[in-house]
Amino acid sequence: MALLRQKLTVDSSRWDRKVYISRQDARHRRITNEDDVMKQLTALGFECVSLSNMRVQDQIRLFEEARIVVGPHGGGFTNIAFCRPGTRVIELFDESYLNGYEILSRAVNLDYSRFLNHEPESTRRWTGKKDFRIDLRFLDLLG
């Protein structure tokens, strides 16, 4: 991990960005009320970004400069490997899919937590691909 960071990081002096990683252009694990989520997070000073069309070096810089990263579980979260130790990472996902980036977060000393979307027992089904809704009251805790 250290070699990867040494070779690819941009060594920016900035460490103040609050970033929400969107999956709105993905096929799975999208936030169904993402417009409301982005509106609320923007009011809290977050940048809302989609990684799908960003150059790799720009993604590395984004994560290196982030003080807090929030977003639904997805491949883009592998970029947390470039976050500085102590960066707060909050991964959002439906409780039917619990394979998150906690181990990678520990490996690079990040402040990892997860937010699970809870649904009534009768609607649960594990697929790992399910879109889900975020309780906007949770976002108030990020301010």
N, C-alpha and C positions, 0 to 999 in steps of 0.2 A: 504494500500500500504506500509506503514512504517513497519508493522509487517512482511510482505512478504520479504521486503528488509533486515530487521534485521535478520530473520531466515535463509535466503538463500545466502546472499552475502558473498564473500570470503575476503572482506576488503583488497584488494591489494593496495599497495602504487603507483602502476603504473597507469598513465592516459595519455597515449601518442599514443595509437594505432589508426590507420586509417583503417577502415574495410569496405569492400564491401561484402554484403550478396548476394550470388548467388542463383538463383532459377533454375539453369540449369538442375537439376534432378526432377523438378516439372512438373506437367501436364499442368499448366496454368500460365499466367502472366510471361512468360519468356522474356528475352531480346534477340531479334533475332540477334543482332550484339554483343553479349556478349563477344566474343573473343577479339574484338577490344576495347570494354569497359574495360575489365580486363587488357589488355595490357597497355592502357593509364593510368589507375588508379595505376597499379603496378609501372609505371614510376614516379608517384606522391607519392610513398611511402605507398600505400594501400596494405593490405592483402586481398586476395580474398578467401572467405570461403563459404562452404555449411554447413548448420546447420543440415541437415537430418541425418547424422551419428555421430554427436557430442553428447557426454553425456551432460545431463542437467547442471551439475555443470561446465563443460567446457564452455557451452554457457553463463552461468551467468558471469563467469570470463571474457570472451571475451567482453561482453557488459559493464561490470563494468570498464574495462580498456580502453575502446574506448573513444577517444576524438571526433571522427567523425564517423558516421555510414551512409552508403549509400547503397541503394538496392531497388529492386522492391517490391511493396506491397505484403505481404504474412504473414502467421501465425508466422514466425520467428521474425517478428517485435514486437511481444508482449514482447520480451526480452528487449526492450528499458526501461521497468520498472526498470531494474537493472543498467541503465546508471546513471552516476553522474550528478547532476544539472549542466547545462551549456553545456553538450555534444551536438554537432551539429548533427542533424538527418535530412537526406534528403531522402525522400521517392519518388520512381519513379513509375509512373503508367500512363496508357493510360487515356486520359481525359474522356473516357466513363465510367470510374469507379472512383468515387470521395470519397469513404468511406475509409479514411486513419486513421493513428494513431495520428492525431493532438491532440485529447482530452487527450489521455494517455501521450503524450509528455508534454502537459501543466501541467498535474497532478504531474509530477516529475521534472518540471522546466527545460525542454530541449529546445534547440534552434532548433525548427522544421521548415522545409520548404519542399515544394514538387516541383517536376519537372514533368510537364505534357507533354506527347507526343501528339502533335497536328497532326491531319490528315485532308485532305480535307473533306469537309462536305459530299460528296457523299459516302465516305467509312466508316462513323461512324455508329456504332451499339453497343448498350450497352449490354454487356454480363458479365463483371466483370472477365472474364477468358481469355481475348484476349492477345496473345503475342504482343510485340511491339518493336520498334527500338528506340535507344537513339541517339540524335544528339550529336556527339562527341565534338562539340564546347562547349557544356554545361560543359563538364568535365574539361575544361581548367580553369573554375572558381573555382575549388576545390583545385588548386595547391597552 
